[in-house]
């Protein structure tokens, strides 16, 4: 699943809040849990690689 970065906020020296959005998240369904966690990979602009990549 892909998303657009809509906002970034520095919460502490080691933590950032990243707000994701965009049309590709239209089918995303939320659960009833208070917090939700995802694994996110941010490819730097101009990187010599692209998805898919092996982690």
MMTF fields as JSON, N, C-alpha, C and O atoms, coordinates in Angstrom:
{
  "mmtfVersion": "1.0.0",
  "mmtfProducer": "UNKNOWN",
  "numBonds": 219,
  "numAtoms": 220,
  "numGroups": 55,
  "numChains": 1,
  "numModels": 1,
  "chainsPerModel": [1],
  "groupsPerChain": [55],
  "chainIdList": ["A"],
  "bondAtomList": [4, 2, 8, 6, 12, 10, 16, 14, 20, 18, 24, 22, 28, 26, 32, 30, 36, 34, 40, 38, 44, 42, 48, 46, 52, 50, 56, 54, 60, 58, 64, 62, 68, 66, 72, 70, 76, 74, 80, 78, 84, 82, 88, 86, 92, 90, 96, 94, 100, 98, 104, 102, 108, 106, 112, 110, 116, 114, 120, 118, 124, 122, 128, 126, 132, 130, 136, 134, 140, 138, 144, 142, 148, 146, 152, 150, 156, 154, 160, 158, 164, 162, 168, 166, 172, 170, 176, 174, 180, 178, 184, 182, 188, 186, 192, 190, 196, 194, 200, 198, 204, 202, 208, 206, 212, 210, 216, 214],
  "bondOrderList": [1, 1, 1, 1, 1, 1, 1, 1, 1, 1, 1, 1, 1, 1, 1, 1, 1, 1, 1, 1, 1, 1, 1, 1, 1, 1, 1, 1, 1, 1, 1, 1, 1, 1, 1, 1, 1, 1, 1, 1, 1, 1, 1, 1, 1, 1, 1, 1, 1, 1, 1, 1, 1, 1],
  "groupList": [{"groupName": "UNK", "atomNameList": ["N", "CA", "C", "O"], "elementList": ["N", "C", "C", "O"], "formalChargeList": [0, 0, 0, 0], "bondAtomList": [1, 0, 2, 1, 3, 2], "bondOrderList": [1, 1, 2], "singleLetterCode": "X", "chemCompType": "L-PEPTIDE LINKING"}],
  "groupTypeList": [0, 0, 0, 0, 0, 0, 0, 0, 0, 0, 0, 0, 0, 0, 0, 0, 0, 0, 0, 0, 0, 0, 0, 0, 0, 0, 0, 0, 0, 0, 0, 0, 0, 0, 0, 0, 0, 0, 0, 0, 0, 0, 0, 0, 0, 0, 0, 0, 0, 0, 0, 0, 0, 0, 0],
  "groupIdList": [1, 2, 3, 4, 5, 6, 7, 8, 9, 10, 11, 12, 13, 14, 15, 16, 17, 18, 19, 20, 21, 22, 23, 24, 25, 26, 27, 28, 29, 30, 31, 32, 33, 34, 35, 36, 37, 38, 39, 40, 41, 42, 43, 44, 45, 46, 47, 48, 49, 50, 51, 52, 53, 54, 55],
  "secStructList": [7, 7, 7, 3, 3, 3, 3, 3, 3, 3, 3, 3, 6, 6, 3, 3, 3, 3, 3, 3, 3, 1, 4, 4, 4, 6, 6, 7, 7, 7, 7, 1, 1, 1, 7, 7, 7, 7, 7, 7, 7, 7, 7, 7, 6, 6, 7, 1, 7, 7, 1, 1, 7, 7, 7],
  "xCoordList": [0.848, 0.0, 0.902, 1.909, 0.546, 1.321, 0.483, -0.746, 1.152, 0.465, 1.326, 2.514, 0.705, 1.41, 1.661, 0.802, 2.831, 3.121, 2.428, 2.741, 1.478, 0.706, 1.28, 1.177, 1.889, 2.421, 3.476, 3.395, 4.459, 5.504, 5.683, 5.78, 5.726, 5.903, 6.971, 6.873, 7.987, 9.04, 8.516, 8.313, 8.289, 7.747, 8.835, 8.639, 9.972, 11.123, 12.356, 12.217, 13.554, 14.74, 14.733, 15.378, 14.011, 14.019, 12.658, 12.498, 11.677, 10.343, 9.689, 9.748, 9.065, 8.342, 6.935, 6.718, 6.001, 4.653, 4.557, 4.828, 4.176, 4.022, 2.563, 2.054, 1.895, 0.494, 0.466, 1.017, -0.189, -0.286, -1.689, -2.652, -1.808, -3.113, -3.006, -2.007, -4.046, -4.049, -5.07, -5.63, -5.3, -6.31, -6.013, -6.934, -4.751, -4.409, -4.754, -4.683, -5.125, -5.554, -7.073, -7.578, -7.806, -9.268, -9.845, -10.873, -9.222, -9.737, -9.162, -9.43, -8.379, -7.811, -8.925, -9.718, -8.988, -10.009, -9.344, -8.369, -9.879, -9.371, -9.992, -11.084, -9.285, -9.809, -10.276, -10.175, -10.783, -11.28, -10.187, -10.47, -8.952, -7.863, -7.508, -7.654, -7.042, -6.688, -5.544, -5.619, -4.496, -3.323, -3.171, -3.558, -2.605, -2.318, -0.883, -0.405, -0.202, 1.19, 1.377, 0.724, 2.257, 2.587, 4.095, 4.785, 4.595, 5.988, 5.999, 5.27, 6.808, 6.868, 8.31, 9.243, 8.472, 9.779, 9.723, 8.901, 10.582, 10.602, 11.801, 12.947, 11.539, 12.605, 13.002, 12.159, 14.264, 14.695, 14.555, 14.73, 14.243, 14.182, 15.53, 16.568, 15.521, 16.751, 17.517, 18.644, 16.917, 17.609, 17.851, 17.009, 18.989, 19.305, 18.568, 18.898, 17.584, 16.807, 15.326, 14.973, 14.479, 13.039, 12.398, 13.076, 11.117, 10.413, 10.215, 10.125, 10.14, 10.313, 11.786, 12.64, 12.067, 13.435, 13.412, 12.409, 14.505, 14.617, 15.183, 16.218, 14.49, 14.955, 15.66, 16.121],
  "yCoordList": [-1.156, 0.0, 1.229, 1.268, 2.205, 3.44, 4.602, 4.564, 5.632, 6.813, 8.039, 7.935, 9.189, 10.462, 11.016, 10.91, 11.606, 12.274, 13.628, 14.472, 13.83, 15.071, 16.075, 17.285, 15.571, 16.465, 15.716, 14.499, 16.447, 15.886, 16.827, 18.042, 16.257, 17.057, 16.398, 15.209, 17.157, 16.652, 16.689, 17.774, 15.532, 15.463, 15.497, 16.046, 14.912, 14.899, 14.663, 14.442, 14.704, 14.472, 13.114, 12.958, 12.14, 10.792, 10.317, 9.136, 11.207, 10.786, 11.836, 13.035, 11.356, 12.237, 11.699, 10.487, 12.579, 12.196, 12.451, 13.559, 11.439, 11.544, 11.254, 10.177, 12.215, 12.051, 11.628, 12.301, 10.495, 9.956, 10.151, 10.211, 10.25, 10.399, 10.088, 9.54, 10.446, 10.238, 9.207, 8.474, 9.167, 8.286, 6.807, 5.995, 6.457, 5.043, 4.497, 3.287, 5.37, 4.928, 4.876, 4.622, 5.104, 5.122, 3.82, 3.846, 2.69, 1.399, 0.945, -0.175, 1.792, 1.452, 1.42, 2.357, 0.342, 0.247, 0.291, -0.415, 1.122, 1.278, 0.213, -0.283, -0.136, -1.091, -0.341, 0.884, -1.076, -0.46, -0.241, 0.244, -0.588, -0.41, 1.07, 1.837, 1.461, 2.855, 3.313, 4.378, 2.523, 2.87, 1.877, 0.713, 2.357, 1.493, 1.736, 2.871, 0.672, 0.766, 0.164, -0.817, 0.747, 0.237, 0.284, 1.004, -0.466, -0.336, 0.575, 0.343, 1.595, 2.551, 2.682, 2.729, 2.737, 2.912, 4.17, 4.27, 5.122, 6.393, 6.42, 6.396, 6.47, 6.5, 7.954, 8.761, 8.308, 9.692, 10.124, 9.32, 11.374, 11.912, 11.731, 12.007, 11.273, 11.084, 9.817, 9.634, 8.928, 7.686, 6.84, 6.815, 6.143, 5.326, 3.985, 3.114, 3.805, 2.573, 2.927, 4.069, 1.953, 2.165, 0.86, -0.161, 0.891, -0.33, -1.212, -0.672, -2.507, -3.228, -3.384, -3.505, -3.379, -3.627, -4.655, -4.801, -5.358, -6.439, -5.889, -5.222, -6.178, -5.691, -6.776, -6.552],
  "zCoordList": [0.0, 0.0, 0.0, 0.707, -0.774, -0.876, -0.368, -0.425, 0.128, 0.635, 0.375, 0.069, 0.503, 0.381, 1.774, 2.65, 1.985, 3.251, 3.21, 2.37, 4.133, 4.183, 5.181, 4.976, 6.268, 7.293, 8.102, 8.267, 8.6, 9.455, 10.634, 10.461, 11.84, 13.055, 13.924, 14.228, 14.326, 15.206, 16.632, 17.178, 17.253, 18.604, 19.667, 20.751, 19.354, 20.254, 19.381, 18.178, 19.96, 19.127, 18.412, 17.375, 18.957, 18.385, 17.892, 17.582, 17.813, 17.407, 16.512, 16.784, 15.441, 14.522, 14.308, 14.33, 14.106, 13.698, 12.205, 11.742, 11.456, 10.011, 9.683, 9.991, 9.06, 8.666, 7.207, 6.336, 6.959, 5.607, 5.066, 5.831, 3.757, 3.122, 1.648, 1.182, 0.921, -0.516, -0.954, -0.14, -2.251, -2.832, -2.615, -2.53, -2.525, -2.38, -0.996, -0.776, -0.064, 1.263, 1.392, 2.486, 0.323, 0.394, 0.929, 1.606, 0.65, 1.094, 2.427, 2.863, 3.08, 4.385, 5.416, 5.508, 6.193, 7.235, 8.598, 8.854, 9.459, 10.81, 11.711, 11.436, 12.793, 13.765, 15.003, 15.071, 15.974, 17.203, 18.242, 19.338, 17.92, 18.873, 19.002, 18.05, 20.184, 20.429, 19.54, 18.927, 19.468, 18.667, 17.526, 17.633, 16.448, 15.314, 14.893, 14.907, 14.522, 14.13, 12.749, 12.394, 11.989, 10.663, 10.494, 11.216, 9.563, 9.139, 7.93, 6.965, 7.977, 6.868, 6.391, 7.193, 5.098, 4.483, 3.637, 2.727, 3.925, 3.225, 2.289, 2.738, 1.009, 0.017, -0.211, -0.602, 0.022, -0.175, -1.636, -2.551, -1.835, -3.193, -3.863, -3.261, -5.099, -5.845, -5.506, -5.968, -4.696, -4.338, -5.58, -6.478, -5.648, -6.825, -6.837, -7.642, -5.967, -5.907, -5.793, -5.497, -6.026, -5.902, -5.455, -5.335, -5.212, -4.817, -6.026, -7.128, -5.913, -4.646, -4.29, -5.168, -3.011, -2.572, -1.456, -0.757, -1.292, -0.326, 0.97, 0.98, 2.064, 3.366, 4.119, 5.238]
}
